[in-house]
Amino acid sequence: MPDVTLTVDGKQITAPAGTLLIEACKAAGIEIPAFCYYPGLSLQAACRMCVVRIEKMPKLATACTTTVAEGMVVQTETPEIVQARKATLQLLLGNHPLDCPVCDAGGECELQDMTFKYGAASSFYAEPKNHREEQQWSPVVYFDRPRCILCYRCVRMCGEGMDVFALGIQNRGSSAVIAPNVPAHLSPDQLAHVDCEQCGMCIDACPVGALTSGTYRYKTRPWEMNHVATVCTHCGDGCKTTLGVRSTSSGAEIVRGDNRDKSGINGDFLCNKGRYAFDFANHEGRITQPLVRKDGTLQPASWEEALSVAGSRLKELRDSRGGAALGVVGSNRITNEEAYLLQKFARTVLGTNNIDHHRTADYVAFAQALAGHADRAASLHDTLKAPAVLVVGGDPTTQAPATAWNLRSNVRQNRARLYLANVEPIKLRRQAKGFLQLAPYGYNALAAYLAGDEAAAAAAAADHAALASFREAVKAEQDLLILIGAELRGAELKRLIEFGLSIPGAKLALLADYVNSRGAADMGLLPDMLPGYTPVGSQSALATEYGAGTQPELTKPGMDLLEIFDAAARGNLAALYVVGSNPVGRLGIDPATLKDTFVVVQEMFLTETAALADVVFPAANLYEKGGSVTNSYGDLQLVSKAGDTAGVRSDFELIVRVADKMGADVRKLVPFGTSTGLRADMGQTRGAQSGEADRHAIWLAANNLEPRLSPFDPFAILDEVQRLVPGYNVLRLQLLSGNDQHLSPATPATVDLSQRRDLVSPSGDSLFTSGTLGRYSSMLGDLQRNQAQQLVQIHTAAD
């Protein structure tokens, strides 16, 4: 749209035609207060706080519903406007409780801020304030009716944003009240409840303390916490979350999660796992001391003893039985730097390619299919602006909630056309322009049919006419975004991608389950692939770096996850090194399988795998360390340390220390110190008053002076990743500034996908589960039980 010029408070500004006045002023640095207005939601014009004086208009106008016009002259702060806003505040405060000292929103309350600004300290009301008891609508949503100012943000957020409609309005006028969708008379406990996805978006949107969080309420104050921006450890969308942390006697406890500043890749969205399921970090079952098996039982040991036992035994078994008798299992919840270091440790210290992880999507086939096609890998940002989207398989609402949020927003705000192909009628069907009901297991046939194989139609869908019209509608789109679920892998996945590449401007993404499932594959936690999907045995800089030429066994693919445990069952696996994973519980392995195997586990809890170990190291989780992760779309983000638990160490440090105990050259494993040619500047060149170097990370990066003084510095490995891994030549300043950076796979060679075993095993997590980690989140457990109860209520009411 063309720009228009207007004058606001004597200042000339420009904005695109059609822009709301409140947004145009905000972009120009002019604040117009509002309670009911919220970007991305429908316009309510209910609070009247945003009133302004527009020249030639007979009365005050609401800035949240007025669009800019050429030559418009606006006043935002006049005595008349100040008095109008003050009167509005007096009305809102008529029944509002004066409990700011105990209210969770104290210090973050928009009503409190406006009251201080406009001085509405007195009231014309002499009657006692109406009082209502606080209501618990779910384990995580509490409602304090007297605090509510009826801005309707929560109602619109739940209905328009989440497409749930769990909140509504009862009564009219001064009797109006926000009400949940399970009324008291239909509830077994005779109390009102919400039957919803428990995302908590209504809580973040609330401008006052009417809606509060079950994990945070009455625990602390905003100014008593440190607020650390990091990445959620749960699903593959990799949402940014801001964790509120306070000091305790045992470290730093996480007490709140939100994203109110909207600065992340996910905007202001967080699902229930990102907002509440951080409590596993505070679980009483955390391992906080190394454990060593003695006389058949795991017993507490010192760090020195545990590291010595693990290092000496691994070295002994490597030297006596060779690297082929050792196995390594990594994780899709550790950082990129830890995943890269783990596979480097396996290949250069243990001398084995027997390394794997729980694969939740086939990123090898995805990378191979996109080889040679630049700018065809989609970012999460594309889901918010693509004119047309095709989703094949999966259920983004439960498996990738931020993706689903963006798709709903895109359809609502930009009229994007959404096409779905699925064996189930998933929730996003309500926003879809076209929905194709596939036959059971019909995804492979659909890929073949879309690629032009007419014979595959019978196996793809029962309705052949709908199938044909669906293909024609999709093929007619340009700049199409194709989101692929984990149901497709191998040659069929490649075929679907080839169909997508035939559409002009199309972009593609493969959705996985966990925060670093993509990063784990990118970093080479695979038996047949080095980092960057470089085939084992190929001539590459990575092979040269690792000295594969001097170790012939490293030129051949190793054992995959299933083969590792098959070897253990035959007595051919001398040692197993597990980092942040629970393969015994995941695969249902018989504990007797590992009876002749020396097992080392780095873990937070005594999982089924850790319980069988000979040495257990207490490990930090993703919220307790730094590094980077890569989401399903290839968006790279920095992870920052927020919480802390006494007695645990990062997986990065543990791998380095085990390697040191094995007699490995740590400087070769982690490039640090002056021997690598990297210079360090701790502030000397900028004077004694410059402060610590970590306060000037961006300045250091811009001047190529990044300190690498420790073998436990994950950025030292990131230097190597940038240098060696195809597709990971990242812009360091972009990362250090807190921004995400999109990466496209850059495979150096092709492989025969038909020769690779299909080991992709989606977790099938719901909104209220998160693999093994979900067991240790009390809040997720409460939400599961609440959801089951609500479903019973709905069915009972329907009967």
C-alpha positions in Angstrom: 0.0 0.0 0.0 1.2 3.6 -0.6 2.3 5.6 2.4 0.3 8.4 3.8 1.6 11.4 5.8 -0.1 12.6 8.9 0.7 14.8 11.9 0.6 13.5 15.4 1.3 15.8 18.3 3.0 18.3 15.9 5.2 15.5 14.6 4.9 14.5 10.9 5.0 10.7 10.4 4.3 8.3 7.6 2.6 4.9 7.5 1.2 2.6 4.9 -2.4 3.4 4.0 -4.8 1.2 6.0 -2.6 1.1 9.1 -4.4 1.5 12.4 -3.6 4.8 14.0 -2.5 3.2 17.2 0.1 1.1 15.3 1.3 4.0 13.2 1.9 6.0 16.4 3.7 3.1 18.1 6.0 2.7 15.1 6.9 6.4 15.5 7.6 6.1 19.2 4.3 7.7 20.3 2.5 5.7 23.0 -1.3 5.5 23.0 -2.6 3.4 25.9 -5.1 0.7 25.3 -6.5 -2.3 27.3 -8.7 -4.1 24.8 -6.5 -3.7 21.7 -4.1 -6.6 21.0 -2.2 -6.9 17.7 -3.4 -9.8 15.6 -6.8 -10.0 17.2 -10.1 -8.5 16.0 -10.9 -4.9 17.1 -13.1 -4.5 20.2 -13.1 -0.8 21.0 -14.3 -1.7 24.5 -12.0 0.1 26.9 -12.0 3.7 25.4 -8.5 4.2 26.8 -7.0 4.9 23.3 -9.2 8.0 22.6 -7.5 10.8 20.6 -8.6 14.1 19.1 -8.6 14.1 15.3 -9.0 17.4 13.6 -12.5 18.0 12.0 -14.0 15.1 13.9 -16.9 16.0 16.3 -15.8 13.9 19.2 -12.9 11.8 20.5 -12.1 8.8 18.4 -10.6 5.4 19.3 -7.1 5.0 17.8 -7.4 1.2 17.7 -10.3 1.3 15.1 -9.2 4.4 13.1 -7.0 4.0 10.1 -4.5 6.6 9.0 -5.4 9.0 6.2 -3.5 11.6 4.2 -3.2 14.9 6.0 -4.8 13.7 9.2 -3.9 15.8 12.3 -4.0 14.0 15.6 -3.6 15.0 19.3 -2.9 12.2 21.7 -2.2 14.0 25.0 -4.4 17.1 25.7 -6.2 18.0 28.9 -9.4 16.8 27.4 -7.9 13.4 26.5 -6.2 13.1 29.9 -9.5 13.7 31.7 -11.3 11.2 29.5 -8.8 8.5 30.2 -8.8 9.4 33.9 -12.6 9.0 34.0 -12.3 5.6 32.2 -9.8 4.5 34.9 -12.1 5.6 37.7 -14.9 3.5 36.2 -12.6 0.5 35.9 -11.4 0.9 39.5 -14.9 1.1 40.9 -15.0 -2.5 41.9 -11.3 -3.3 41.3 -9.7 -4.7 44.5 -6.8 -2.8 45.9 -4.6 -5.9 46.2 -1.6 -4.8 44.2 0.9 -5.9 46.9 -0.2 -9.5 46.5 -1.5 -9.6 42.9 0.7 -11.6 40.5 0.5 -8.8 37.9 1.9 -6.2 40.3 4.8 -4.5 38.6 3.6 -5.8 35.2 0.0 -4.5 35.3 -1.2 -2.2 32.5 -4.0 -0.9 34.7 -1.5 -0.1 37.5 0.7 1.7 35.0 -2.1 3.8 33.6 -3.4 4.7 37.1 0.0 6.0 38.1 0.2 8.0 34.9 -3.2 9.6 34.9 -3.6 9.8 38.7 -7.1 8.2 39.0 -6.5 7.7 42.7 -10.0 8.9 43.9 -13.4 7.4 43.3 -16.9 8.7 43.1 -18.3 5.4 44.4 -19.1 5.2 48.1 -20.6 1.7 48.0 -18.5 -1.2 49.1 -16.6 -3.0 46.3 -18.2 -6.2 45.0 -16.1 -9.2 46.0 -16.0 -12.6 44.4 -13.9 -15.6 45.4 -11.1 -16.6 43.1 -12.0 -19.5 40.8 -9.7 -22.3 39.6 -10.7 -23.2 36.1 -8.0 -25.7 35.5 -4.7 -26.8 37.1 -3.0 -23.8 35.4 -5.7 -21.2 34.9 -7.1 -19.2 37.8 -9.7 -16.4 37.5 -10.1 -13.5 39.9 -13.4 -11.8 38.8 -13.1 -8.5 40.6 -9.8 -7.8 38.9 -11.3 -8.3 35.4 -11.7 -5.1 33.4 -13.7 -6.8 30.5 -11.2 -6.0 27.8 -12.2 -9.4 26.1 -8.6 -10.1 25.1 -8.8 -13.6 26.6 -12.0 -14.4 24.8 -10.6 -13.3 21.4 -7.2 -15.0 22.1 -8.9 -18.3 22.8 -11.4 -18.1 20.0 -9.6 -16.4 17.2 -6.0 -17.3 18.0 -6.4 -20.9 19.4 -9.7 -21.8 17.6 -10.9 -23.3 20.9 -13.6 -20.9 22.2 -13.3 -22.0 25.8 -14.1 -18.5 27.1 -17.2 -16.3 26.5 -19.3 -13.5 28.0 -22.3 -14.0 30.3 -24.8 -11.3 31.0 -24.7 -7.7 29.8 -23.7 -4.2 31.0 -22.3 -4.0 34.5 -23.2 -7.6 35.1 -21.1 -8.9 32.2 -18.5 -11.5 33.3 -16.0 -13.8 31.5 -17.2 -17.4 31.8 -15.6 -20.7 30.9 -17.1 -23.4 28.6 -17.8 -25.9 31.3 -20.4 -24.3 33.6 -20.7 -25.3 37.2 -24.0 -27.1 36.8 -22.4 -29.5 34.3 -19.3 -30.1 36.4 -19.0 -33.0 39.0 -17.5 -30.7 41.6 -20.1 -28.0 40.9 -17.4 -25.5 39.9 -16.8 -23.9 36.5 -13.9 -25.2 34.4 -12.3 -24.6 31.0 -12.0 -27.5 28.6 -9.3 -26.4 26.3 -5.6 -26.9 25.2 -4.4 -25.2 28.4 -2.0 -23.0 26.4 -2.2 -20.1 28.9 -2.3 -17.5 26.1 -5.3 -15.9 27.8 -3.1 -15.4 30.9 -0.4 -13.6 28.9 -2.9 -11.5 27.0 -4.7 -10.4 30.2 -3.6 -6.8 31.0 -4.3 -7.1 34.7 -4.2 -9.9 37.3 -7.6 -11.4 36.5 -6.1 -14.5 34.9 -3.1 -16.0 36.6 -0.9 -19.1 36.2 -1.1 -22.1 38.5 2.7 -22.5 38.3 3.5 -18.9 39.3 0.8 -17.4 41.4 1.7 -16.1 44.9 5.3 -17.4 44.6 7.4 -14.3 43.9 7.4 -10.9 42.3 8.5 -9.9 38.8 11.4 -7.8 40.1 12.7 -10.6 42.3 13.4 -12.8 39.2 16.0 -12.9 36.5 14.4 -13.1 33.1 16.4 -15.3 30.7 15.4 -15.8 27.0 16.1 -19.3 25.8 14.6 -22.1 23.7 11.8 -24.5 24.9 13.1 -28.1 25.2 9.9 -29.8 24.1 8.6 -29.9 20.5 10.4 -29.4 17.2 9.2 -25.9 16.6 11.9 -24.6 19.0 9.9 -21.7 20.4 11.6 -19.0 22.4 10.6 -18.8 26.0 11.5 -16.3 28.7 12.1 -18.1 32.0 11.7 -16.3 35.3 14.4 -17.6 37.6 15.0 -16.9 41.3 17.9 -18.0 43.5 17.5 -20.9 46.0 19.7 -22.7 48.4 20.3 -25.5 45.8 20.8 -23.3 42.7 18.5 -21.2 40.6 14.8 -22.3 40.4 12.6 -21.7 37.3 9.2 -20.4 38.4 7.7 -18.9 35.3 7.7 -19.3 31.5 6.2 -16.8 29.0 7.1 -14.8 25.9 5.4 -11.5 26.6 8.0 -9.5 24.7 7.1 -11.3 21.5 10.8 -11.2 20.4 11.2 -14.9 19.5 10.6 -16.9 16.4 7.2 -17.8 17.8 6.1 -14.2 18.4 3.9 -14.2 21.5 2.8 -17.8 21.3 3.6 -20.5 23.7 1.8 -23.8 24.2 1.2 -25.4 27.6 4.5 -27.3 27.5 6.5 -24.2 26.8 4.7 -22.2 29.4 4.3 -24.7 32.3 6.4 -27.9 31.7 9.7 -26.5 33.0 9.0 -28.0 36.4 10.9 -31.2 35.5 14.0 -29.1 36.2 12.9 -28.7 39.8 11.7 -32.4 40.2 12.8 -34.0 43.5 14.0 -37.1 41.5 16.8 -35.2 39.9 20.2 -37.0 40.1 22.6 -34.6 41.8 25.6 -36.8 42.5 27.5 -39.3 40.4 26.5 -43.0 40.9 28.8 -46.0 40.4 27.7 -49.6 40.5 29.3 -51.5 43.4 28.2 -54.9 44.6 25.4 -54.9 42.1 23.8 -51.6 43.2 24.3 -47.9 42.2 25.9 -46.0 45.0 26.9 -42.3 45.3 30.5 -41.6 44.4 32.7 -38.5 44.0 33.2 -36.9 40.6 36.8 -38.0 40.5 35.9 -41.6 41.2 33.1 -41.8 38.7 35.1 -40.1 35.9 38.0 -42.3 36.6 35.9 -45.5 36.5 34.2 -44.5 33.3 37.3 -43.3 31.5 39.6 -46.1 32.5 37.1 -48.8 31.7 36.1 -47.3 28.3 39.8 -47.0 27.4 40.5 -50.6 28.5 37.6 -52.0 26.4 38.5 -49.9 23.4 42.1 -51.1 23.5 41.2 -54.8 24.1 38.1 -55.3 21.9 38.3 -52.4 19.5 36.0 -49.5 18.6 33.6 -51.8 16.8 32.6 -53.3 20.2 31.6 -49.9 21.5 28.2 -48.1 21.0 27.1 -44.5 21.6 23.5 -43.2 21.8 22.9 -39.5 21.6 19.8 -37.3 22.2 17.6 -34.8 20.4 17.4 -32.6 23.5 21.1 -31.7 23.8 22.6 -28.7 22.0 24.2 -28.8 18.6 27.6 -28.3 20.2 27.1 -31.3 22.5 25.8 -33.5 19.6 28.8 -32.6 17.4 31.2 -33.1 20.3 29.6 -36.5 21.1 30.0 -37.9 17.6 33.5 -36.5 17.4 34.3 -38.2 20.7 32.8 -41.4 19.4 34.8 -41.4 16.1 38.1 -39.9 17.3 38.4 -41.1 20.9 36.4 -44.3 21.0 37.2 -45.1 17.4 33.6 -46.2 16.4 30.9 -45.3 14.0 28.4 -47.1 16.1 26.5 -44.0 17.0 22.8 -43.2 16.7 19.9 -41.4 18.4 16.1 -41.6 18.5 15.2 -40.5 15.0 11.8 -38.7 14.7 12.0 -37.7 11.1 14.1 -38.7 8.0 16.3 -35.7 7.7 18.9 -37.6 5.6 16.3 -38.1 2.8 15.1 -34.6 3.2 18.6 -33.2 2.8 19.4 -35.4 -0.1 16.1 -34.4 -1.9 16.9 -30.7 -1.5 20.6 -31.1 -2.6 21.4 -28.5 -5.3 18.1 -26.5 -4.7 18.9 -23.2 -3.0 16.2 -21.3 -1.0 13.7 -24.2 -1.0 14.0 -25.1 2.7 11.3 -23.3 4.6 11.6 -21.4 7.9 9.0 -21.3 10.7 8.6 -17.6 9.7 7.2 -18.8 6.3 4.2 -20.4 8.0 3.0 -16.9 9.0 3.1 -15.4 5.5 3.0 -18.1 2.8 0.0 -17.5 0.5 -0.8 -21.2 0.3 0.2 -24.1 2.5 0.0 -27.9 2.0 0.2 -30.1 5.1 0.8 -33.8 4.4 0.5 -36.0 7.5 1.0 -35.2 11.1 -1.2 -33.0 13.3 0.5 -29.6 14.0 -2.0 -28.7 16.6 -0.7 -31.4 19.0 2.8 -32.1 17.6 3.9 -28.6 16.5 1.6 -26.1 18.2 3.5 -22.9 17.1 3.2 -24.1 13.5 -0.5 -24.5 14.0 -0.8 -21.1 15.6 1.0 -19.5 12.7 -1.2 -21.3 10.1 -4.4 -20.2 11.8 -3.1 -16.6 12.0 -2.0 -16.7 8.4 -5.5 -17.9 7.3 -7.2 -15.3 9.5 -5.1 -12.3 8.8 -3.8 -12.9 5.2 -6.5 -15.2 3.8 -3.9 -17.9 3.1 -5.2 -21.0 1.4 -4.6 -24.2 3.5 -4.7 -27.7 2.1 -4.6 -30.8 4.3 -4.0 -34.4 3.4 -4.4 -36.7 6.3 -5.9 -40.0 7.3 -7.6 -38.3 10.2 -9.8 -35.1 10.2 -7.4 -33.0 12.3 -8.4 -29.8 14.0 -6.8 -27.5 11.3 -9.5 -28.8 8.9 -11.7 -26.0 10.2 -9.3 -23.5 8.5 -8.6 -25.5 5.4 -9.7 -24.6 1.9 -9.3 -28.2 0.9 -9.1 -31.4 3.0 -8.3 -34.8 1.5 -9.2 -37.9 3.5 -6.4 -40.4 2.8 -6.8 -44.1 3.0 -5.0 -45.8 6.0 -1.3 -45.8 5.3 -2.0 -43.8 2.1 0.8 -41.3 2.4 3.3 -43.1 0.2 0.6 -43.6 -2.5 -0.3 -39.9 -2.3 3.4 -38.9 -2.8 3.5 -41.1 -5.9 0.1 -39.8 -7.2 1.1 -36.1 -6.7 4.3 -36.9 -8.6 2.3 -38.2 -11.6 1.7 -41.9 -10.9 -2.0 -42.4 -11.7 -1.9 -46.0 -10.7 -1.3 -44.9 -7.1 -4.7 -43.2 -6.8 -6.5 -46.3 -5.6 -4.2 -46.7 -2.6 -4.1 -43.0 -1.8 -7.8 -42.2 -1.2 -11.2 -43.7 -1.6 -12.7 -40.7 -3.3 -10.8 -40.5 -6.6 -12.6 -37.3 -7.8 -11.6 -35.5 -4.6 -8.1 -36.8 -5.0 -7.8 -35.4 -8.6 -9.3 -32.0 -7.7 -7.0 -31.8 -4.7 -3.9 -32.4 -6.8 -5.1 -29.8 -9.4 -5.7 -27.2 -6.7 -2.3 -27.7 -5.2 -0.5 -27.7 -8.5 -2.1 -24.4 -9.4 -0.6 -22.7 -6.4 2.6 -20.7 -6.6 5.0 -19.9 -3.7 3.4 -23.0 -1.9 4.7 -24.0 1.5 4.7 -27.8 2.0 4.9 -29.1 5.5 5.5 -32.8 5.7 4.8 -35.1 8.7 7.1 -37.9 9.9 4.8 -40.5 8.1 6.8 -40.0 5.0 10.5 -41.0 4.8 13.0 -42.5 2.4 12.3 -42.7 -1.3 8.6 -41.7 -0.8 9.6 -38.5 1.1 12.1 -37.7 -1.7 9.3 -38.2 -4.3 7.0 -35.8 -2.5 9.8 -33.2 -2.3 10.5 -33.6 -6.0 6.8 -32.9 -6.6 7.1 -29.7 -4.5 10.3 -28.6 -6.3 8.3 -28.7 -9.6 6.0 -25.9 -8.2 7.5 -22.4 -8.8 8.6 -20.8 -5.6 7.6 -23.7 -3.4 9.3 -24.2 0.0 9.4 -27.4 2.1 9.9 -28.4 5.7 9.9 -31.7 7.5 8.4 -31.7 11.0 10.0 -33.7 13.8 9.2 -34.2 17.5 11.8 -32.6 19.7 13.7 -29.4 20.1 16.9 -30.6 18.4 15.8 -33.6 16.4 17.0 -31.7 13.3 20.2 -30.6 15.0 21.0 -34.1 16.1 20.9 -35.4 12.5 22.7 -32.3 11.2 25.5 -32.9 13.7 26.1 -36.5 12.6 24.5 -38.6 15.4 24.1 -41.3 12.7 26.1 -44.5 12.0 26.4 -43.8 8.3 26.6 -40.0 8.2 29.1 -37.5 9.4 28.0 -34.0 10.3 26.2 -32.2 7.4 25.0 -35.5 6.0 28.5 -36.3 4.7 28.5 -40.1 4.0 30.9 -42.1 6.1 33.9 -43.1 3.9 33.6 -40.2 1.5 36.5 -37.9 0.8 35.8 -34.8 2.8 37.3 -32.2 5.1 35.5 -33.9 8.0 37.1 -37.3 7.2 40.5 -35.7 7.0 39.9 -33.8 10.2 38.9 -37.0 12.1 41.8 -39.0 10.6 39.6 -41.6 9.0 42.3 -42.5 6.6 44.5 -43.8 9.5 41.6 -45.8 11.0 40.1 -48.1 8.3 37.2 -49.1 10.5 35.9 -45.5 10.4 35.5 -45.6 6.6 32.5 -48.0 7.0 29.1 -47.3 8.5 28.6 -48.4 12.0 25.7 -50.1 13.8 22.4 -48.3 14.1 20.3 -48.1 17.3 18.7 -51.5 16.9 21.9 -53.2 15.8 23.7 -51.8 18.8 21.2 -53.6 21.1 21.2 -56.7 19.0 25.0 -56.8 19.4 24.5 -56.4 23.1 22.1 -59.4 23.2 24.7 -61.5 21.5 27.4 -60.4 23.9 29.3 -58.4 21.2 28.8 -55.0 22.7 31.6 -54.2 25.2 30.4 -50.8 26.2 27.5 -48.4 25.7 27.8 -44.6 26.2 24.4 -42.9 26.5 23.9 -39.1 26.6 20.5 -37.7 27.4 18.5 -40.5 26.0 16.4 -43.5 27.3 16.6 -46.2 24.6 15.8 -49.0 27.0 12.5 -47.4 28.0 11.8 -46.2 24.5 12.5 -49.5 22.7 11.3 -51.8 25.5 14.7 -53.5 25.8 15.0 -56.5 28.1 17.4 -55.4 30.9 19.2 -58.7 30.5 20.4 -57.5 27.1 23.0 -55.2 28.7 24.2 -57.7 31.4 27.6 -58.1 29.7 27.9 -54.5 28.6 29.7 -51.7 30.5 27.1 -48.8 30.4 27.8 -45.1 31.1 24.8 -42.8 31.2 24.5 -39.0 31.4 21.0 -38.2 32.6 18.8 -36.1 34.8 16.8 -38.9 36.3 17.1 -42.6 37.0 15.4 -43.7 33.9 15.1 -47.4 32.7 18.5 -46.9 30.9 20.2 -45.1 33.8 19.0 -47.8 36.2 21.0 -50.4 34.3 24.2 -48.3 34.1 27.5 -48.9 35.7 28.2 -45.2 36.0 25.6 -42.4 36.0 26.6 -38.8 35.7 24.0 -36.1 36.8 23.5 -33.9 33.7 22.1 -30.5 33.2 19.0 -30.0 31.0 18.6 -27.5 28.1 17.5 -24.8 30.5 20.7 -25.1 32.5 23.3 -24.6 29.8 24.3 -22.6 26.8 24.8 -23.5 23.1 22.5 -23.6 20.1 19.7 -25.8 18.7 18.2 -26.2 15.3 14.4 -26.6 15.0 12.5 -28.7 12.5 12.7 -26.0 9.9 16.4 -25.4 10.1 16.2 -22.2 12.2 19.2 -22.0 14.4 18.9 -20.3 17.8 21.0 -19.7 20.9 20.2 -21.4 24.1 21.0 -19.5 27.3 21.5 -20.8 30.8 18.6 -19.9 33.0 18.2 -22.4 35.9 20.8 -24.2 37.8 20.9 -27.2 40.0 23.7 -27.9 42.5 25.7 -31.0 41.6 25.0 -31.3 37.9 27.2 -30.6 34.9 26.5 -30.0 31.2 26.8 -32.9 28.8 29.5 -30.9 27.0 31.7 -30.8 30.1 31.1 -34.4 30.9 32.1 -35.6 27.5 35.3 -33.6 27.7 36.2 -34.9 31.1 35.6 -38.6 30.2 37.8 -38.1 27.1 40.5 -36.6 29.3 40.3 -39.6 31.7 40.8 -41.8 28.6 44.0 -40.0 27.9 42.7 -38.2 24.8 44.2 -34.9 23.7 41.5 -32.5 24.8 42.9 -29.7 22.7 42.3 -31.7 19.6 38.8 -32.6 20.7 37.9 -29.0 21.6 39.9 -26.3 19.8 40.7 -23.8 22.6 43.6 -21.7 23.8 46.5 -20.2 21.9 47.5 -23.4 20.2 44.6 -23.0 17.9 45.6 -19.6 16.7 42.6 -17.9 18.2 43.3 -14.7 20.1 41.5 -13.8 23.3 40.7 -10.3 24.6 39.4 -10.1 28.1 38.9 -6.3 28.0 42.5 -5.2 28.1 42.5 -3.4 24.8 39.5 -1.3 25.9 40.7 -0.1 29.3 40.3 -1.2 32.8 36.7 0.1 33.0 35.4 -1.9 30.1 34.0 -4.7 32.2 34.0 -8.4 31.7 34.5 -9.8 28.2 31.1 -11.6 28.3 29.4 -8.3 28.4 30.9 -7.4 25.0 30.3 -10.6 23.1 29.0 -8.8 20.0 32.0 -6.4 20.0 34.4 -9.3 20.3 32.7 -11.2 17.5 32.7 -8.1 15.2 36.5 -7.8 15.8 37.3 -11.5 15.5 38.4 -11.6 19.1 36.3 -14.3 20.7 37.8 -15.8 23.8 38.3 -19.6 23.7 40.1 -20.1 27.0 38.3 -23.2 28.2 37.8 -26.8 26.9 34.2 -26.5 28.2 33.3 -23.5 25.9 30.6 -24.7 23.5 31.4 -21.8 21.1 34.8 -23.3 20.5 33.1 -26.3 19.0 30.7 -23.9 17.1 33.8 -22.4 15.5 34.7 -25.9 14.2 31.1 -26.6 13.1 31.1 -23.4 11.1 34.4 -24.4 9.5 33.6 -28.0 8.7 29.8 -28.7 8.6 28.1 -28.0 5.2 25.3 -25.6 5.6 26.4 -24.3 9.0 28.5 -21.3 8.0 26.3 -19.1 10.3 26.4 -15.4 10.8 27.8 -15.2 14.4 26.5 -11.6 15.0 23.0 -12.7 14.1 23.1 -15.4 16.8 24.8 -13.2 19.4 22.1 -10.6 18.9 19.5 -13.1 20.0 18.0 -13.6 16.5 17.3 -16.9 14.8 19.1 -17.8 11.6 17.7 -20.0 8.9 20.0 -22.7 7.5 19.4 -24.9 4.5 20.9 -28.4 4.2 23.9 -28.5 2.0 24.7 -32.2 1.4 28.1 -32.8 -0.3 27.2 -36.2 -1.8 24.2 -38.4 -2.5 23.4 -41.7 -1.0 21.2 -44.6 -2.0 18.1 -44.1 0.2 16.8 -47.6 -0.7 19.8 -49.1 1.2 19.1 -47.3 4.4 17.0 -48.9 7.1 13.8 -47.0 8.1 14.5 -46.3 11.8 12.2 -43.2 12.1 10.0 -43.6 15.1 7.7 -40.6 15.8 7.0 -40.2 19.5 3.3 -39.6 19.1 3.4 -37.0 21.8 0.2 -35.1 22.6 -0.1 -31.6 24.0 0.3 -33.1 27.5 3.2 -35.6 26.9 6.8 -35.1 26.1 8.6 -38.4 25.9 10.4 -39.6 29.0 10.9 -36.0 30.1 7.1 -35.6 30.4 7.0 -38.1 33.2 8.9 -35.8 35.5 6.6 -32.7 34.9 4.0 -32.7 37.6 2.1 -30.0 35.7 1.8 -32.1 32.6 0.5 -34.9 34.7 -2.1 -32.7 36.3 -3.2 -31.4 32.9 -3.5 -35.0 31.6 -5.8 -35.9 34.5 -7.8 -32.7 34.1 -8.2 -33.3 30.3 -9.5 -36.8 30.9 -12.0 -35.5 33.5 -13.2 -32.7 31.1 -13.8 -35.3 28.3 -15.9 -37.3 30.7 -17.9 -34.2 31.5 -18.5 -33.3 27.9 -19.7 -36.9 27.0 -21.9 -36.9 30.1 -23.5 -33.6 29.2 -24.0 -34.8 25.6 -25.8 -37.9 26.8 
